[in-house]
Amino acid sequence: MKLERDTWKRRYQAAERENETLKGQLEQQEHTLFTQRQQIIKRDDLLLQKDALLRQDAKRKKRFMDSFSSSHSDSDDPTASRV
């Protein structure tokens, strides 16, 4: 009877150790996932900022080019008087 009890006790202790090991691994994986999510959020924010800057630059370039096209149309007008 004592031998059977000791056997079950050892099995229980082994299962407890395995359970603690798995809990530790789970916590490490959760921490890794949390860190990865934070990195993804930061990258997404950077991409949004980059896209906004690119849109601003495209608008600025368009205005710049429009200013040239409007100045050329005035100088190409044959009816405009030259000073």
N, C-alpha and C positions, 0 to 999 in steps of 0.2 A: 504494500500500500504506500509506504514511504517512497519507494523508488518511482512509482507512478506519479505521486505528487511532485517529486523533484523534477521529473521529466516535463510535466505540465508547467511547472514554474519556470524552467529554462526556456520552454517554447514561448511562454508569455513574455519573458524578459527579452528574448530575441525579437519578438513581434513589436515590443515597445521601442527597442532600439531602431528597428527598421522604420517604424512610424515616425520617430523623431528625426531620423535621417531624411525621410521623404518630406516632412514639414520644413526642414531647413532648406532642402532643394527647392521646394515650392516658394518659400520666401525669397530665395535668391532669384528665381525666375520672375517673380512679381516685381522685384526691384529692377531687374534688367528691363522688363517691359515698360515700367514707369519711366526709366531713363530714356528708353528709345522713343516713347511717346513725347516726352519733353523735347527731344531733339527734332522730331518730326514737326512739332508745333513751331519751334524756332525756325526751322527751314521754311515752313509754310509762310510764316510772317515775313521772312526775308524775301521770298518769292513775290509776295503781295507788294512789298515795298519796291522791289525791282520793277514789277509790272507797272506800278503807279509812276515811277520815274521814267520808264520807257514811254508811257502814254504822254507824260508832260513833255518829254523831249520831242516826240512826234508832233505834238501841237506846236511847240516852239519852232520846230523846223518848218512846218507848214506856214506859220505866220511869217517866218523869215523869207521863205520862197515866195509867198504871196506879195511881200513888200517889193521884191525884185520884179515880179511880173507886172505889178501895177506901175512901177517907175519906168519900166521899159515901154509900156503901152503909151505913156505920156510922151516919151522922147521919140517914139516912132510915129507920132501923130504929125502928118505933114502940114496940118493947118496951124500947129502951135508956132508961136513967134519965137524967134531966137534972139537972145540978148547978147 
